[in-house]
Amino acid sequence: MLKVKICGIKTREAAIAAEENGADFIGFIFYKNSARFISPFKAAEISKAVALKKVGVFVNESAGVINGIIRLVGLDYVQLHGNEDEQFVQKIRAPIIKAWRYNDNLDMREVNNFPCDMILLDSFVKGRAGGTGQTFDWRKASLETRKLTKPFFIAGGISTQNLREVVDIFQPYGIDLSGSLEINGVKSVNKICEFMNHIKTIQKRKNLI
């Protein structure tokens, strides 16, 4: 069954809407340069309101800070978007989702061999760690993702308009979305409900549930 991760959660209402409508993961962004940054204390308050899996998103943060936030918020996964290496991963006290920005120079052997539990493929935009809301060359990338042996998420510009396409092309473990569920930079409960209803329809048609 296709998994859904809604990232950039900043309000209790959005987290509850994600859970009630069938999302599997929510993501809290702890990268201060992101417009979707949330303080660990606020994330901890929201975390108590829902039982679905919580993911903390970090970019080149120290292992000590990450492990402290894992405990405070009750994170189930840590998603790394920076230049973290294998030695760094060994210091993290939670399962790892490693994010990679897809471009022609991405070596899927490197992706496959990285010591993580799951993989996230996002768009490559120079100077940005992710969260751009832009798609990438899905058909080209799908030829490469066939080499992956770990579960992977696809991120970048996914919406109701292209959801079926991304599922058909990749048949991924899950999808990760954020900006398409926002109004003026804030998660919309109505958009979350609309998207989750749309994905349930697609899943039924494809006999995924």
N, C-alpha and C positions, 0 to 999 in steps of 0.2 A: 504494500500500500504506500503510495506517495506521501512523503512527510512534508509538512509545511512549517517553516520557521519565519516568524515575523520579527524583524529586527528593528532596533531604534525605539523600543518601548520607553515611554516617559511618564505615562499616567496609569493609575490603577484601573481606570475605565477601559483603556485599550487592552490591558493585560487580561482582564476578565472577559472582554469581548472575544479575544483570541482564543481563550480556553473554552468558552461556552459554544463557540462556533466550530471547534474541532481542530484548531492548530495544535501542533505537537511540541513546538519550541517557541520561546520568546527570547529576544536578544537585548541585552543592556549594553550600551556603548560607553566604555570608560576611557575613551580617548578625548582629551580635552579640546583638541582642535576640531572636533566634529560638532556640527550644529545639533546633533542628536545626543550629545553628551548628557549623562545623568550622574548625579553624585551617588557614591556607593550607599549612603544612608537612605536616600530616596528609593533606590533600587531595592534595598532590604525591606522597606515598608511594602512596596508593591509585591515583592516575592512572597510575602506571607499571605497574600490574598488569593494565590493561585497554586495549583498542584502540577501544572505542566512543566516540562523541562526548561531550565533557565541557563542561558548561555551568556557569558561575559566576553565582550569584545575588547581586545587590547592591541596597541601598536607600540612595540619596542618599550614596554613597561618593565620595571624590575620584577624579578621573581618574588621578592618579598612582598611587594605591593599586591601583586596578583594573588598570592596565597592568602593574604589578609582579606582581600575582597571576596575570595571564594568562601571563606568562613563567615564573613559578615552577611553576605547576601544569600548564601546557600546555593551557590552555582553548581550545576550538574556538569557543565562543560566550559572550557576556556577556548575562545577562538582567537588565534594569533594572526595579525595582519601585517606584521613588520618583518624584520630581518632576523628573527629568532632562529637559532641553530639547534642541532641535536642535543648539545650539552645543556642548553637552556631548558629545553622541553623536559629533561630529566628532573628538573627542580620543581616543576609544577605539580601540584597535588590535586589534579582533576584530569579527566579525559580531555584530549586535545582535538580541536577542529583546526586544521591549518588552512589558511586562505592563500590562494595563488591568483595573481592577475594574469589572465590569458593574453599572450601575444605570440608572435612567431618564434621567440627565443625561449619559450617555456619548454623545458625538457621533462616529459612525462615520466621518465625513469627516475629523475630527481624527486618528482612529486610522489611517485609510488613508494620510493624508499625512505621518505621522511617518516620519522617515528611519531605518527599521530593515529588517532582512531578514525577520523573522518576527514574529508577534503572538501573545500569550498572553492569553486572557480568563479571568479568575478571579472569584470571588465578591466582592461589596462588603460589607465589615464595617467599620463606623466605627472608626477608630483602629488598624486592622490593615492591614499592607501586603500580606498574602496568607497562604497556608498555613493557612487556617481549617478546611479539611475540609468546608465547607458548599457545597451546590449553589446555583444561582441559577435564574431563570426561563428555562430553556433554550428553550422554544418561542417565547417572545417575542424572546429574543436571536437566535434563528436567522433571524428575519426581517431583522434588522439585519446579521448576518454575511454575508448574500448580497451586500452592498455591498463586501465586502472583496476586494481584488485580490492580497493577499499571503497566503502560507501561514499558517494559524493553529492554535494549540493551544487545547484546552479544559481547564481545571483546576477543581478544587473539588469534593470529595466523590465522585470517581469510584471505583467499586468493581466487583466481579464482578456485583453485583446490578443496577446501572444502566448497565453498559458498553454493552450493545446499544442501549439507549435513546439515549444520547448520540451514538453513532455514526450511528444512523438519523436523528436530528434535525439534526445539524450536518454530517455527512459531512466532518469536519475533516481537516486535514493530519495532526494528531497529538493525543494526549491526554497530560496531565501528571498524575501522581498521586504521593501520598506517604503520608498518614496511614492509608489503607486497607491498606497493606502493612506496618504496624507492630504490634508487641506491646509494650505499656508504653513507647511512644516510641522503640522501636528497630526498624529494618528487619528483617523476618523472611525468611530465605531460603526457607522453605516457602511463605509468602504470595506472594513474588515468583514462585516456580515455578507456584503455583496460578493466579495472575492471568494469567501469560503463556500458560499452557496454555488458559485460558478465551478469551483474545483470539485465539489461533490458530484455535480452533474457530469463533468468530464470523467471522473473516476468510475461512475456507474456505466457510462458508455463504453469504457475500455475494460470493464470487468476487473477493475483494480480493487474493488471492495466486494 
